Amino acid sequence: MSDRFIKIEDVETMVSLKKSAIYDWIKAGSFPRQYKLGKASRWKESEIVDWMNAQVQRSA
């Protein structure tokens, strides 16, 4: 998979969580941090996919 930066709306869709929950999990150290690109916040898609895979492994 080629890596790309994605917006919070894309992250919300991928993980089925609202923005407020995502930021709460970031503060708790339980979710990948965003990258600041100028004024914009973006996430690396690969880091979100890795996080999702880790959640599946924990529940298995």
Summary of the structure (lengths in Angstrom):
residues: 60
radius of gyration: 11.4
end to end distance: 24.3
largest distance: 39.1
contacts: 135
relative contact order: 0.22
helix: 53%
strand: 17%
